């Protein structure tokens, strides 16, 4: 017999700071001594996680040679359920799909309940609630009987819907929910044990009993003749009167020892009845006592006043504790990475424990600079793996017309065309990108792909593959989920295979691909239960399913440097444990709001309160802080605002601050001093390498290399930012057009110019068309032809409709004064004796009966004022000077009587060019002087000479290294050969 007979249920425990799996294995060895070798093999050991099972098995494998106990997981009880004749478990995805259909109908009927985007979050939360009801043994009738009389109508509506959903989804022949099946399996097992108790030892170890089914099993095992429960992280230092105050879950659910109190109460045991599993001492009993007092339930924190003065050993309790209070998350991550690097060099085992995945990614990135890849137990979310991203991008193709960024994101993905001839595929993709950036269209189609192919020697079949994958795809309405899954898989496999493949690809290879394929196959199997949905709903569903999967790479070069979740604190041990992200909302994580039952209703129904997760996190914290060496880290500010310290860290620091006589303040200051030292090292590491002062550039290229031709629109740039002219015409650099084409000011200007040009031409042919209605109709026609963005079409059309009447009235006056003779007229003339040509394109030129010219320039933005025209914006003045020089073919030299900017913004505005103050002859002389100055070898092209505003970025500012000098810096001429 392993255990002596006992009239009371048998409960053992280990204190915080003891390596639980190691002590568990040692206790089994000790209790099997003096017994036959097969005695240990008869022990039935039930463990809550597979990770702990692996660790226990490894410890036994390390010797001495023994027969292993029979290890089972809690989830393995489902195998017994099958033997007991219980029907198979209902796949969780099927339940979720059914619930999502019900909730979709609810949102359609009551759109004020929630947004459509929350459909799958609501179905997840409702599925979790039903699982919890089954696991805790709460029936639907109990939900219906809840008193919601004094609450808002929302809770009554949710109460009714829960009953409908549970009844609807419960109608499955030959299958029951997994939680209901697990609970029934446990009930059957307990029934069998009551009739025929097992003669061999049955031990359940490592669970806290946070779930109703597990708690029920623990009680049954503890009452068996040879049964025992071994609790992790039991607080043997907590006084009896504190245990007695944990009865009310409404105020005690978030305490780390609450679940143990609940178990003992159900077993009619007191904390004194809990026995030590082994005599292994904790790392620091003084630290355990300090943390135990700090984490007292809120109603009894007055114990700090009575018990605090009796607390001793604060210095040894905190000697191996470091407190990092970083100014920001980056500093926190870098300090952690530095300590982990030292641990790797010293051969220590070190673990970062945090639920904050952003912090773990930052630490991993910092470690990467030293080629240290930590062993991350959580792995990578499946949705962020290459196959996960690929599938989400493909699903996005069904939701909207193909855009350039969506196309190139997939064409450049490492899983696309990853077989034969991938090099040519990437080269052709780059050429296609440049073509789309230069020429569009914003929404590529088969015609665009065919136009790209002309004149190019592309890989045979590549354009056909491109068309089949991306071109002219119909945006479907609602389709059955089975059709969406089939379309997704077919399209994804075809894109991945490429144009030169036999249909095979590496999409489903490696761990991430296998996990993604398993997810898709599971969705295929359950798709008949998903009903009809839109493309957007399908993409949201796929993203939600992929987000639940994880892919873990075990091939980490530094197995001694680990990143754990909070649960690993009770499973593994390490020399150094870093508790990171100790801020409220991070650790503990904020309780997720339940849209179906509030806190009070949950308590009435006998369900778990939202604080349960906080209590579990508190227990993990209490265990982790008992490690040999501990770091406590937090950032005082996040990206958005100041942070609040974790309640446990706050309690610990407040308690130490309130014990100056016992050295508490000195101990706390010592913890912070050690932390500041590491933050200082991180700050030194972050300091940038000093670089020499960069001069403000003013290059002097050879005169022969300087531009010999400019347009009048470039003259203001030559005045304001000569360096831009140098970069464009001497270096011949052109900015790359954006990939995502948008209805910007340039496109609006082009379209508006064409609208008014065609309108005036037609009005010349038929004067009856010179009406606001015809202008509005012409605008609609050309916008539909040239602008594929519906919102932009509506906005631009409304603007022109607003000014149409004013424009027509003004146009009649203009045509009464002069008649249009040229639109978009090209003109150029030379500046003699300079070898230089000035060119322009005049929006509109009118001529009156006396032969005088009237120049008009349309502006979709704000037209320049007269003072701006006198100094900088001289394009219309130069155009007038060119006209008098005979620059426009067919018009000859003619005097300009009038030049006018016509603003076509939210209101029509006319601004005259100051021809009286700036006559064409004067402007021509000034232009000759300006251009002549840049034919002087000593004249440099200074960067940002007289920009309109400092906050306006130029196309070539990065080339001039603007930002490393400011406007006060003197330009430094540099002769170029």
ZAMARGU-4260 file (C-alpha; in steps of 0.2 Angstrom, whole numbers, plus 5000, padded with zeros to 4 digits):
<rodrens>
0) 5000/5000/5000 | 5007/5017/4995 | 4995/5027/5008 | 4990/5022/5026 | 4972/5021/5028
5) 4964/5037/5033 | 4946/5043/5038 | 4948/5059/5030 | 4951/5063/5011 | 4969/5063/5007
10) 4976/5080/5001 | 4995/5083/4999 | 5003/5099/4993 | 5020/5107/4989 | 5024/5125/4994
15) 5028/5139/4981 | 5046/5138/4975 | 5048/5119/4975 | 5050/5111/4958 | 5034/5103/4957
20) 5037/5089/4944 | 5054/5085/4952 | 5046/5084/4969 | 5031/5074/4962 | 5043/5061/4955
25) 5053/5060/4971 | 5038/5058/4982 | 5032/5043/4971 | 5050/5035/4973 | 5050/5038/4991
30) 5033/5030/4994 | 5037/5015/4983 | 5052/5010/4992 | 5051/4994/5001 | 5038/4988/4989
35) 5039/4976/4974 | 5045/4984/4958 | 5028/4982/4950 | 5020/4993/4964 | 5025/5009/4955
40) 5019/5003/4939 | 5001/5000/4946 | 5000/5019/4951 | 4988/5028/4941 | 4995/5046/4939
45) 4983/5059/4932 | 4991/5075/4926 | 4983/5091/4919 | 4995/5095/4905 | 5005/5086/4892
50) 5020/5097/4896 | 5020/5092/4914 | 5018/5073/4909 | 5034/5075/4898 | 5044/5083/4912
55) 5039/5069/4924 | 5043/5055/4911 | 5060/5063/4908 | 5064/5064/4927 | 5060/5045/4928
60) 5070/5042/4913 | 5085/5050/4921 | 5086/5036/4934 | 5087/5026/4944 | 5079/5012/4933
65) 5061/5010/4938 | 5045/5005/4931 | 5035/5020/4926 | 5018/5024/4934 | 5003/5024/4922
70) 5002/5043/4917 | 4985/5050/4910 | 4980/5067/4906 | 4963/5074/4912 | 4958/5074/4893
75) 4961/5056/4892 | 4946/5052/4902 | 4937/5054/4886 | 4944/5037/4881 | 4935/5029/4896
80) 4919/5038/4890 | 4920/5029/4874 | 4921/5013/4883 | 4906/5018/4894 | 4896/5019/4878
85) 4894/5038/4878 | 4891/5045/4861 | 4906/5054/4852 | 4910/5072/4856 | 4903/5085/4845
90) 4917/5095/4835 | 4919/5112/4843 | 4919/5120/4826 | 4902/5113/4822 | 4895/5121/4838
95) 4903/5138/4833 | 4897/5138/4816 | 4879/5134/4821 | 4880/5148/4835 | 4887/5160/4822
100) 4871/5157/4811 | 4860/5160/4826 | 4869/5176/4831 | 4869/5182/4813 | 4850/5181/4813
105) 4850/5190/4830 | 4861/5204/4823 | 4850/5206/4808 | 4834/5207/4818 | 4842/5218/4831
110) 4857/5228/4824 | 4858/5239/4839 | 4865/5224/4849 | 4882/5224/4841 | 4892/5227/4825
115) 4892/5214/4811 | 4911/5213/4814 | 4909/5206/4831 | 4899/5190/4824 | 4912/5177/4827
120) 4918/5185/4844 | 4900/5184/4850 | 4899/5166/4844 | 4915/5162/4853 | 4909/5169/4869
125) 4893/5161/4868 | 4901/5144/4864 | 4912/5147/4879 | 4898/5151/4890 | 4888/5135/4885
130) 4904/5124/4888 | 4906/5132/4905 | 4888/5129/4909 | 4890/5110/4905 | 4907/5109/4914
135) 4900/5117/4930 | 4884/5107/4929 | 4872/5123/4926 | 4857/5119/4916 | 4848/5130/4904
140) 4833/5131/4916 | 4845/5139/4929 | 4848/5152/4917 | 4830/5155/4913 | 4826/5156/4932
145) 4839/5171/4935 | 4831/5186/4941 | 4834/5201/4929 | 4819/5211/4934 | 4830/5226/4941
150) 4842/5225/4926 | 4842/5233/4909 | 4833/5225/4895 | 4849/5219/4887 | 4851/5205/4900
155) 4834/5199/4898 | 4836/5198/4879 | 4853/5189/4882 | 4845/5177/4894 | 4831/5172/4882
160) 4843/5170/4868 | 4855/5158/4878 | 4840/5147/4881 | 4836/5146/4862 | 4854/5144/4857
165) 4857/5129/4870 | 4841/5120/4864 | 4844/5123/4846 | 4862/5117/4846 | 4858/5103/4858
170) 4848/5094/4844 | 4862/5082/4838 | 4859/5064/4835 | 4873/5053/4841 | 4884/5067/4848
175) 4886/5078/4863 | 4896/5093/4867 | 4914/5089/4873 | 4912/5097/4890 | 4896/5088/4893
180) 4904/5072/4888 | 4919/5075/4899 | 4908/5078/4914 | 4897/5063/4911 | 4913/5053/4909
185) 4919/5059/4926 | 4902/5055/4934 | 4902/5038/4927 | 4920/5035/4933 | 4915/5041/4951
190) 4900/5030/4950 | 4911/5015/4946 | 4923/5020/4960 | 4909/5021/4973 | 4904/5003/4969
195) 4921/4996/4966 | 4935/5007/4973 | 4951/5004/4963 | 4964/4994/4974 | 4979/5003/4966
200) 4984/5021/4970 | 4976/5035/4960 | 4984/5052/4961 | 4979/5068/4953 | 4993/5080/4953
205) 4996/5098/4947 | 4978/5104/4945 | 4971/5119/4955 | 4952/5113/4953 | 4947/5129/4944
210) 4934/5120/4933 | 4919/5112/4940 | 4922/5095/4932 | 4940/5094/4938 | 4935/5099/4955
215) 4922/5085/4956 | 4935/5073/4951 | 4948/5079/4963 | 4936/5077/4977 | 4932/5059/4972
220) 4950/5054/4970 | 4954/5062/4987 | 4941/5050/4995 | 4947/5034/4987 | 4955/5022/4999
225) 4972/5023/4989 | 4968/5040/4981 | 4977/5057/4984 | 4977/5074/4977 | 4994/5084/4976
230) 4991/5103/4975 | 5005/5115/4967 | 5009/5131/4976 | 5000/5129/4992 | 5002/5143/5004
235) 5007/5134/5020 | 5011/5151/5028 | 4993/5158/5027 | 4985/5159/5044 | 4969/5150/5048
240) 4958/5165/5050 | 4963/5171/5032 | 4957/5154/5025 | 4941/5157/5034 | 4938/5174/5025
245) 4939/5166/5008 | 4921/5160/5008 | 4913/5173/4997 | 4918/5172/4979 | 4912/5189/4975
250) 4926/5196/4985 | 4939/5182/4985 | 4939/5174/4968 | 4954/5184/4963 | 4965/5177/4977
255) 4978/5164/4973 | 4973/5152/4986 | 4954/5153/4983 | 4952/5137/4973 | 4961/5127/4986
260) 4950/5134/5000 | 4935/5129/4989 | 4942/5111/4987 | 4945/5109/5006 | 4928/5116/5010
265) 4920/5103/4999 | 4930/5090/5007 | 4926/5096/5024 | 4945/5098/5028 | 4955/5112/5036
270) 4971/5119/5029 | 4980/5110/5043 | 4974/5094/5036 | 4985/5097/5020 | 5001/5086/5021
275) 5018/5090/5013 | 5020/5078/4998 | 5039/5079/5001 | 5050/5088/5013 | 5059/5098/4999
280) 5061/5116/5006 | 5056/5131/4996 | 5070/5142/4989 | 5066/5156/5001 | 5053/5153/5015
285) 5056/5172/5020 | 5050/5177/5002 | 5035/5166/5002 | 5030/5173/5019 | 5032/5191/5012
290) 5022/5187/4996 | 5009/5178/5006 | 5006/5193/5017 | 5006/5205/5002 | 4993/5195/4993
295) 4980/5194/5007 | 4962/5197/5001 | 4957/5215/5000 | 4945/5214/5015 | 4959/5208/5027
300) 4974/5219/5021 | 4973/5227/5039 | 4983/5212/5043 | 4998/5222/5036 | 4997/5233/5052
305) 4996/5218/5064 | 5007/5205/5056 | 5019/5216/5046 | 5029/5222/5061 | 5032/5203/5065
310) 5038/5200/5048 | 5057/5196/5048 | 5070/5192/5035 | 5066/5205/5022 | 5084/5206/5016
315) 5086/5188/5012 | 5069/5188/5005 | 5073/5201/4992 | 5092/5198/4990 | 5089/5189/4973
320) 5075/5200/4967 | 5077/5214/4955 | 5064/5227/4951 | 5064/5235/4934 | 5053/5251/4932
325) 5057/5255/4914 | 5052/5272/4906 | 5044/5263/4891 | 5042/5245/4884 | 5057/5246/4873
330) 5069/5249/4888 | 5060/5235/4897 | 5063/5223/4883 | 5081/5228/4881 | 5085/5226/4899
335) 5077/5209/4899 | 5087/5204/4884 | 5103/5210/4891 | 5100/5199/4907 | 5095/5184/4896
340) 5111/5186/4886 | 5122/5186/4902 | 5112/5170/4907 | 5117/5162/4891 | 5135/5166/4893
345) 5135/5160/4911 | 5126/5144/4907 | 5111/5148/4918 | 5094/5142/4913 | 5083/5158/4912
350) 5064/5160/4908 | 5054/5175/4904 | 5036/5173/4910 | 5023/5185/4904 | 5006/5185/4895
355) 5011/5200/4885 | 5015/5193/4868 | 5021/5210/4862 | 5034/5210/4875 | 5040/5193/4871
360) 5042/5198/4852 | 5052/5214/4857 | 5064/5203/4868 | 5066/5190/4854 | 5070/5204/4842
365) 5083/5211/4854 | 5091/5194/4857 | 5092/5192/4838 | 5106/5204/4837 | 5117/5192/4847
370) 5110/5177/4837 | 5101/5170/4852 | 5085/5162/4848 | 5074/5158/4864 | 5064/5143/4866
375) 5046/5150/4865 | 5033/5138/4872 | 5019/5148/4864 | 5027/5147/4847 | 5020/5158/4833
380) 5002/5161/4830 | 4996/5152/4815 | 4988/5167/4807 | 5006/5176/4807 | 5015/5161/4800
385) 5018/5161/4781 | 5004/5149/4777 | 4992/5158/4788 | 4996/5175/4781 | 4995/5168/4763
390) 4978/5160/4766 | 4971/5176/4774 | 4978/5186/4759 | 4969/5174/4747 | 4953/5175/4756
395) 4954/5194/4755 | 4953/5193/4736 | 4935/5187/4737 | 4930/5203/4747 | 4934/5217/4735
400) 4940/5221/4718 | 4958/5217/4715 | 4970/5231/4719 | 4988/5233/4716 | 4994/5231/4734
405) 4984/5215/4736 | 4990/5208/4719 | 5009/5211/4723 | 5007/5206/4741 | 5003/5189/4735
410) 5014/5188/4720 | 5029/5192/4731 | 5024/5180/4745 | 5037/5167/4748 | 5024/5153/4745
415) 5019/5160/4728 | 5026/5152/4713 | 5039/5143/4725 | 5043/5129/4713 | 5051/5129/4696
420) 5057/5146/4688 | 5054/5157/4704 | 5068/5168/4699 | 5060/5173/4683 | 5043/5175/4692
425) 5051/5187/4704 | 5059/5197/4690 | 5043/5198/4680 | 5034/5203/4696 | 5046/5218/4699
430) 5043/5223/4681 | 5024/5222/4683 | 5025/5232/4699 | 5035/5246/4690 | 5022/5246/4676
435) 5008/5247/4688 | 5016/5261/4697 | 5019/5271/4681 | 5004/5267/4671 | 4991/5259/4682
440) 4977/5255/4682 | 4973/5256/4700 | 4962/5240/4699 | 4972/5228/4687 | 4962/5217/4676
445) 4965/5205/4661 | 4967/5220/4649 | 4981/5227/4660 | 4990/5210/4661 | 4989/5208/4642
450) 4995/5226/4639 | 5010/5222/4651 | 5014/5207/4641 | 5016/5216/4624 | 5034/5219/4619
455) 5041/5208/4634 | 5048/5191/4633 | 5039/5183/4648 | 5040/5165/4654 | 5027/5155/4643
460) 5011/5153/4653 | 5015/5166/4666 | 5002/5179/4660 | 4988/5165/4658 | 4992/5159/4676
465) 4991/5178/4682 | 4974/5180/4673 | 4967/5163/4680 | 4973/5168/4698 | 4968/5186/4699
470) 4960/5194/4684 | 4942/5199/4682 | 4936/5189/4698 | 4918/5191/4701 | 4914/5198/4719
475) 4900/5185/4724 | 4886/5189/4736 | 4882/5176/4749 | 4887/5158/4746 | 4887/5142/4756
480) 4902/5140/4767 | 4907/5124/4758 | 4909/5134/4742 | 4919/5147/4750 | 4931/5134/4758
485) 4933/5125/4741 | 4936/5142/4732 | 4949/5146/4745 | 4958/5130/4744 | 4958/5129/4725
490) 4964/5147/4723 | 4977/5146/4736 | 4985/5129/4729 | 4984/5136/4711 | 4993/5152/4716
495) 5006/5143/4726 | 5010/5131/4713 | 5014/5144/4700 | 5014/5144/4681 | 5028/5131/4678
500) 5022/5118/4691 | 5013/5101/4690 | 5001/5107/4703 | 5012/5104/4718 | 5019/5117/4730
505) 5026/5119/4748 | 5010/5128/4754 | 5006/5113/4766 | 5024/5108/4770 | 5033/5110/4787
510) 5025/5112/4803 | 5016/5128/4799 | 5009/5121/4783 | 5003/5106/4791 | 4994/5116/4804
515) 4986/5127/4791 | 4981/5112/4781 | 4973/5104/4797 | 4964/5120/4800 | 4957/5120/4782
520) 4952/5102/4782 | 4943/5104/4799 | 4934/5118/4791 | 4930/5108/4776 | 4923/5094/4787
525) 4911/5106/4796 | 4907/5118/4782 | 4890/5110/4779 | 4884/5117/4796 | 4890/5134/4792
530) 4876/5140/4781 | 4877/5154/4769 | 4889/5169/4772 | 4896/5184/4763 | 4914/5185/4757
535) 4919/5197/4772 | 4911/5185/4785 | 4921/5171/4777 | 4937/5180/4778 | 4933/5185/4796
540) 4929/5167/4801 | 4945/5161/4793 | 4956/5174/4802 | 4947/5169/4819 | 4951/5151/4816
545) 4969/5153/4811 | 4971/5165/4826 | 4967/5150/4838 | 4981/5139/4831 | 5000/5140/4836
550) 5016/5134/4827 | 5031/5130/4838 | 5048/5128/4832 | 5058/5117/4844 | 5075/5119/4835
555) 5081/5133/4846 | 5099/5135/4847 | 5098/5141/4866 | 5088/5128/4875 | 5093/5136/4891
560) 5084/5153/4887 | 5066/5151/4887 | 5050/5161/4885 | 5035/5154/4894 | 5017/5157/4897
565) 5011/5159/4915 | 5006/5141/4917 | 5024/5135/4915 | 5028/5142/4932 | 5021/5127/4940
570) 5028/5115/4927 | 5046/5120/4924 | 5060/5126/4935 | 5074/5139/4930 | 5089/5147/4939
575) 5082/5164/4934 | 5064/5169/4931 | 5059/5186/4924 | 5041/5191/4927 | 5038/5204/4913
580) 5024/5216/4909 | 5018/5218/4927 | 5005/5231/4923 | 4987/5231/4925 | 4978/5225/4909
585) 4994/5215/4905 | 4997/5204/4920 | 4984/5201/4926 | 4975/5203/4910 | 4959/5213/4911
590) 4944/5202/4913 | 4935/5200/4896 | 4918/5207/4896 | 4904/5194/4895 | 4890/5200/4883
595) 4878/5187/4889 | 4879/5187/4908 | 4885/5200/4920 | 4895/5197/4936 | 4879/5196/4947
600) 4870/5184/4936 | 4885/5173/4934 | 4886/5172/4953 | 4867/5168/4954 | 4869/5154/4942
605) 4884/5146/4950 | 4896/5150/4935 | 4914/5156/4937 | 4916/5174/4940 | 4927/5185/4928
610) 4940/5186/4942 | 4943/5168/4941 | 4957/5171/4928 | 4964/5184/4939 | 4965/5172/4953
615) 4973/5159/4942 | 4986/5172/4936 | 4989/5177/4955 | 4993/5159/4959 | 5005/5158/4944
620) 5013/5174/4950 | 5014/5168/4968 | 5023/5152/4961 | 5035/5161/4949 | 5041/5174/4961
625) 5047/5160/4972 | 5061/5155/4960 | 5080/5156/4965 | 5083/5172/4956 | 5068/5184/4951
630) 5066/5199/4940 | 5050/5210/4941 | 5049/5221/4926 | 5036/5234/4920 | 5036/5249/4909
635) 5030/5265/4917 | 5022/5271/4900 | 5015/5262/4885 | 5014/5269/4868 | 4998/5278/4872
640) 4998/5283/4891 | 5005/5280/4908 | 5003/5263/4915 | 4996/5256/4932 | 5008/5244/4941
645) 5001/5226/4943 | 4991/5225/4958 | 5002/5211/4965 | 5018/5222/4962 | 5009/5237/4969
650) 5005/5227/4985 | 5022/5220/4987 | 5030/5238/4985 | 5018/5246/4997 | 5020/5233/5010
655) 5039/5234/5009 | 5038/5253/5010 | 5027/5252/5026 | 5040/5242/5035 | 5055/5254/5037
660) 5059/5246/5055 | 5062/5229/5047 | 5072/5236/5033 | 5058/5235/5020 | 5062/5252/5012
665) 5080/5248/5011 | 5076/5231/5003 | 5064/5239/4990 | 5078/5252/4986 | 5091/5239/4984
670) 5079/5230/4972 | 5076/5246/4962 | 5095/5250/4962 | 5099/5234/4954 | 5085/5237/4941
675) 5092/5255/4937 | 5109/5247/4934 | 5102/5236/4920 | 5092/5250/4913 | 5108/5261/4912
680) 5116/5247/4902 | 5102/5246/4891 | 5102/5265/4889 | 5121/5264/4884 | 5117/5251/4872
685) 5104/5262/4864 | 5115/5277/4862 | 5118/5281/4844 | 5135/5281/4836 | 5141/5299/4834
690) 5141/5304/4816 | 5149/5319/4809 | 5139/5335/4805 | 5131/5334/4788 | 5132/5350/4778
695) 5118/5357/4769 | 5121/5352/4751 | 5123/5364/4736 | 5131/5354/4722 | 5139/5362/4707
700) 5139/5351/4693 | 5148/5355/4677 | 5139/5368/4666 | 5138/5355/4652 | 5128/5343/4663
705) 5116/5356/4669 | 5098/5356/4662 | 5095/5364/4645 | 5076/5363/4646 | 5063/5366/4660
710) 5044/5368/4660 | 5036/5384/4668 | 5029/5373/4682 | 5047/5369/4687 | 5052/5387/4689
715) 5044/5389/4706 | 5054/5374/4711 | 5070/5381/4704 | 5067/5396/4715 | 5061/5387/4731
720) 5071/5371/4730 | 5085/5371/4717 | 5092/5354/4723 | 5076/5345/4717 | 5080/5352/4699
725) 5097/5345/4701 | 5092/5328/4707 | 5078/5327/4693 | 5088/5333/4678 | 5106/5331/4682
730) 5105/5315/4692 | 5090/5310/4682 | 5081/5302/4697 | 5062/5301/4698 | 5052/5297/4713
735) 5043/5281/4712 | 5024/5282/4711 | 5014/5275/4725 | 5009/5257/4723 | 4991/5260/4730
740) 4984/5273/4718 | 4972/5285/4726 | 4961/5299/4720 | 4974/5312/4724 | 4975/5330/4719
745) 4985/5326/4703 | 4971/5314/4696 | 4958/5327/4701 | 4967/5341/4692 | 4968/5330/4676
750) 4950/5325/4676 | 4944/5342/4680 | 4954/5350/4666 | 4947/5337/4654 | 4929/5341/4660
755) 4930/5359/4657 | 4940/5358/4641 | 4926/5346/4633 | 4912/5356/4641 | 4919/5373/4633
760) 4923/5364/4616 | 4905/5357/4615 | 4898/5374/4620 | 4907/5382/4606 | 4900/5370/4594
765) 4882/5372/4601 | 4880/5388/4612 | 4864/5380/4619 | 4875/5368/4629 | 4883/5382/4639
770) 4872/5378/4654 | 4875/5371/4672 | 4865/5356/4668 | 4876/5351/4654 | 4892/5354/4664
775) 4885/5343/4678 | 4881/5329/4665 | 4898/5330/4657 | 4906/5329/4674 | 4896/5313/4678
780) 4901/5305/4662 | 4920/5309/4663 | 4921/5304/4681 | 4913/5287/4678 | 4925/5284/4664
785) 4941/5290/4672 | 4938/5288/4691 | 4935/5270/4697 | 4933/5276/4716 | 4914/5278/4720
790) 4917/5289/4735 | 4929/5301/4725 | 4917/5302/4710 | 4903/5307/4722 | 4913/5320/4731
795) 4921/5328/4715 | 4904/5328/4706 | 4896/5337/4721 | 4910/5350/4721 | 4908/5354/4702
800) 4889/5354/4704 | 4891/5367/4718 | 4901/5379/4707 | 4893/5375/4690 | 4881/5389/4690
805) 4894/5402/4695 | 4906/5395/4682 | 4893/5396/4668 | 4889/5414/4672 | 4908/5419/4672
810) 4911/5409/4656 | 4897/5419/4647 | 4906/5435/4652 | 4923/5428/4646 | 4916/5422/4630
815) 4908/5439/4627 | 4926/5446/4629 | 4935/5434/4619 | 4933/5417/4611 | 4943/5401/4615
820) 4956/5397/4602 | 4967/5384/4611 | 4966/5371/4624 | 4981/5362/4632 | 4992/5371/4620
825) 5010/5366/4620 | 5023/5380/4618 | 5041/5382/4620 | 5054/5396/4616 | 5073/5398/4618
830) 5082/5410/4630 | 5095/5418/4619 | 5110/5418/4619 | 5108/5404/4632 | 5107/5386/4626
835) 5091/5384/4635 | 5072/5381/4631 | 5057/5385/4642 | 5042/5375/4639 | 5024/5375/4644
840) 5006/5368/4642 | 4993/5382/4643 | 4976/5376/4650 | 4967/5388/4639 | 4970/5403/4628
845) 4956/5415/4622 | 4958/5429/4608 | 4947/5444/4607 | 4942/5454/4592 | 4958/5465/4593
850) 4970/5450/4593 | 4974/5451/4611 | 4976/5435/4621 | 4968/5430/4637 | 4976/5416/4647
855) 4967/5405/4659 | 4974/5392/4671 | 4963/5380/4680 | 4967/5377/4698 | 4958/5363/4708
860) 4967/5369/4724 | 4969/5387/4730 | 4975/5398/4717 | 4991/5408/4721 | 4989/5426/4727
865) 4995/5441/4718 | 5010/5443/4730 | 5014/5424/4729 | 5015/5426/4710 | 5026/5441/4711
870) 5039/5432/4721 | 5038/5413/4717 | 5023/5406/4708 | 5027/5414/4691 | 5021/5401/4679
875) 5006/5411/4673 | 5017/5427/4671 | 5030/5417/4662 | 5016/5409/4651 | 5011/5427/4646
880) 5029/5432/4642 | 5031/5416/4631 | 5015/5420/4622 | 5021/5438/4618 | 5037/5429/4612
885) 5027/5418/4600 | 5029/5402/4609 | 5013/5394/4604 | 5011/5388/4586 | 4997/5395/4576
890) 4995/5410/4587 | 5011/5420/4584 | 5018/5434/4594 | 5003/5443/4602 | 5000/5455/4617
895) 4992/5447/4632 | 4978/5458/4639 | 4973/5447/4653 | 4979/5432/4663 | 4969/5423/4676
900) 4969/5409/4688 | 4952/5400/4690 | 4950/5391/4706 | 4939/5376/4705 | 4939/5371/4723
905) 4924/5371/4735 | 4920/5388/4728 | 4924/5397/4712 | 4938/5410/4714 | 4947/5420/4701
910) 4964/5428/4704 | 4972/5439/4691 | 4990/5438/4686 | 4998/5455/4691 | 5003/5460/4673
915) 5003/5478/4677 | 5016/5476/4691 | 5025/5462/4682 | 5024/5465/4664 | 5030/5451/4652
920) 5045/5460/4647 | 5051/5462/4665 | 5046/5444/4668 | 5056/5438/4653 | 5072/5448/4659
925) 5070/5441/4676 | 5068/5423/4669 | 5084/5426/4659 | 5093/5432/4674 | 5088/5417/4684
930) 5092/5404/4671 | 5108/5413/4667 | 5114/5412/4685 | 5113/5393/4685 | 5124/5393/4669
935) 5138/5401/4681 | 5150/5387/4687 | 5150/5395/4705 | 5131/5394/4706 | 5126/5379/4717
940) 5109/5370/4718 | 5105/5373/4736 | 5093/5362/4745 | 5076/5369/4751 | 5082/5387/4747
945) 5065/5396/4750 | 5052/5383/4753 | 5034/5388/4756 | 5033/5379/4773 | 5045/5369/4783
950) 5033/5355/4785 | 5031/5352/4767 | 5041/5337/4762 | 5050/5337/4745 | 5053/5322/4734
955) 5072/5323/4736 | 5074/5328/4754 | 5080/5311/4759 | 5094/5312/4746 | 5099/5329/4753
960) 5098/5321/4771 | 5087/5335/4777 | 5084/5332/4795 | 5103/5330/4798 | 5103/5349/4795
965) 5091/5363/4797 | 5086/5379/4787 | 5098/5389/4797 | 5113/5379/4791 | 5123/5388/4777
970) 5124/5378/4761 | 5140/5371/4757 | 5145/5372/4739 | 5153/5356/4731 | 5161/5355/4714
975) 5156/5340/4705 | 5166/5333/4690
</rodrens>
